[in-house]
Amino acid sequence: MLLGIGVARHLLVMTMSVALPEDVKQYVDDPRVFATLATILPDGQPHLTVVWVKRDGDDLLVSTTVDRQQGKNMARDPRVTLIISAPENPYLYAEIRGNVSLTPDPARELPDELSRKYTGHDYLTFNPASVNDAARLIARITPEKVTGQR
């Protein structure tokens, strides 16, 4: 486990990362599994978005843009939750809570990796309108709590 210290809303926040269980790793690696990303709107209400996701060790990576609501929400408040369901049994699920760090993705590599995982094509081929996307961000979610029915 890693111990991290960050600043959120001018408060000192201590976080403890946790390892993803093996079954959750298998679900995340499965191209049939989409995730639902929950972020926090400025008024405190939840904002949910279905996203493509991949693993980097125990961290989870999602692609977004600077002008999308989830990107704005994560830039303001790094607390997020991801929900994934088993493709063969939606009653089995994992809830992954954590904090996110955002980094620029000027080469737009992550959307291509995710698109190849989920569609078999580069992102521009899958979504030609993405040529007009705003600047891309990599959202790296470090799990702090994993629960669910597995």
Secondary structure, 3 states (H helix, E strand, C coil): CCEEEEEECCEEEEEECCCCCHHHHHHHHCCCCCEEEEEECCCCCEEEEEECCEEECCEEEEEEECCCHHHHHHHHCCEEEEEEEECCEEEEEEEEEEEEEEEECCCCHHHHHHHHHHHCCCHHHHCHHHHHCCCEEEEEEEEEEEEEEC
